[in-house]
C-alpha cells in the first residue's frame, strides 16, 4: 500500500479513502481480509494508533467487519459498497464543478463541456 500523505488532511482519513477506493475499484473484494493494525502501521511507517482509528471508523461506517480472532474483512453488503461509490463520485463532482466555476463556467457551460468531452472520448 503506497500513499503519499497530504499534510492538509488527517492521515486516518487518507487511509480510509484509500481503502474505500480499493474496495470500489474491486482491488479489495467483499470478504477479503485487510491487513492487521501492526502490518499496516509497519508498511506505512505510521503510528499503530492511527491505523486503529482508521479501522474503527471503517467499522463504524460498516465498511469492514471484525471476525473475532480472525481479523478484519471487507463487508459483503453490496448496498454499503454502492453507498461508498456514490459518496466518492459526489466528492469528485463537487471538486470538478467548483473548479469549473472558479474558471468562470456556469451550469449550462459545464454540462456542454462534459457532453463534448464524453463525445470526444467515445470517438476515440
FIMIVEX-57333 format. One record per residue (C-alpha): residue in three letters; x, y, z. Coordinates in steps of 0.5 Angstrom, whole numbers, plus 500, padded with zeros to 3 digits. Layout:
alaXYZ...
***
This chain:
unk500500500unk503506498unk500513500unk503520499unk500523505unk498530505unk499535511unk493538510unk488532512unk489527518unk492521516unk487517518unk482520513unk487519508unk488512509unk480511510unk479514503unk485510500unk482503503unk475506500unk478507493unk481500493unk474497495unk470501490unk475499484unk475492486unk482491488unk479489495unk473485494unk468483499unk470478504unk477480503unk482480509unk485487511unk492488514unk492488521unk494494525unk501492526unk502490519unk499496516unk503501521unk509498519unk508498512unk506505512unk511507518unk506511522unk503510529unk499504530unk494508534unk493512527unk491505524unk487503529unk483510529unk482508521unk479501523unk475504528unk472509523unk471504518unk468499522unk463505525unk461506517unk460498517unk465498511unk470493515unk467488520unk471484525unk471477526unk473475533unk480472533unk481472525unk482480524unk478485520unk475484513unk471488507unk464488508unk460483504unk454488504unk453491497unk449497499unk455499503unk460499498unk455502493unk454508498unk461509498unk462509491unk456515491unk460519496unk466518493unk463520486unk460526489unk466529492unk469528485unk464532482unk464537488unk471539486unk470539479unk464543479unk468548484unk474548479unk470550473unk466555477unk473558479unk475558472unk468562470unk464557467unk456557469unk452551470unk450550462unk457551460unk459546465unk454541462unk456543455unk464542456unk462535460unk458533454unk463535449unk469531453unk465525453unk463525446unk470526444unk472520448unk467516445unk470518438unk477515440
***
